[in-house]
Amino acid sequence: MTSLPDSPDNYCYRHPNRQSFVLCQRCGRTICPECQVQAAVGVHCVECARRDRQETPRAYRGSRRPSFLRNLTGQGAPVVTYAIIAVCVLVFILQLIPGLGVTQALLYAPAYTSGVPGIPFEPWRMITSAFVHSQFSIAQPWSILHILLNMYTLFIFGPILERLVGRWRFLALYLVAAFGGSVAVDLLADPRTAVVGASGAIFGLMGAFFIINRHLGGDSAQILVLVGLNLAMGFFISGISWQAHVGGLIAGGLVALVYVRTRRRQQKWVQILLVAAIVAALIAVTAIRTLFY
């Protein structure tokens, strides 16, 4: 049995040996991460971006900015990744202020979506819990490792994935993975178990990286070892929600699978509908689970 050769459309038009599934929003050509120029909506190829600059009056091109600001907000910068990190750090700082009750207001427990008498129905906590971490205390100084490790992992995988799939797709991936982690907690954990942290979303990013890397023909041995070790920690170390890890990993992998199978420009709405179907399935699972409480 022989396999069909890859279509030239699956490779960067400037680097024929580099496979990608990101298209220029203006001309529709395939572009690899090196050739992606961030535009107001999506990304453009080098030629389209150069044409835009030539057509834009010099007076409106903006003033010169320090180099560190250009790195943070310039063309191709992983703005969504940095924004998520900034929100998590801000929430962590607010958690340190006595009396605000930020942790209690944002954490998630299955009881908040289970219709338990006396407990308010607050499903949005399934997402907000991904932006709050273990509260730091002097008595337990190692508690700061929770946010440090999560943000470091996000800093490693976030920019890679954001440049590969685009900003809006990356944001959708992160939020769906976070939601999937909470759904797994709802299904597999005690209703009174409260969870916080971006671990479910982070595992979703690692699962997505594995799927996309395999699709591009990369070596996935290292990511498999990393995921395996982190999953094992959740089973053997108390205080770690392995349920959120498993749920986020599955949800992130499914979203990435949709992305790699619907990368063509004409499949845009198919991609949106399939991602929406994943979200709808997660909501349905949560609703059905509620009936059994």
Buried (B, 14 or more C-beta within 10 A) or exposed (E): EEEEEEEEBBBBBBBEEBBBBBBBBBEEBBBBBEBBBBBEEBBBBBBBBEBBEEEEEEEEEEEEEEEEEEEEEEEBBBBBBBEBBEEBBEBBEBBEEEEEEBBEEBBBBBBBBBEBEEBEEBBEBBBBBBBBBBBBEEEEEEBBEBBEBBBEBBBBBBBBBBBBBBBEBBBBBBBBBBBBBBBBBBBBBEBEBBBBBBBBBBBBBBBBBBBBBBBBEBEBEEBEEBBEEBBEEBEEEEEBBBBBBBBBBBBBBBBBBBBBBBBBEEBEEEBBEBBEEBBEBBBEBBEEBBEEE
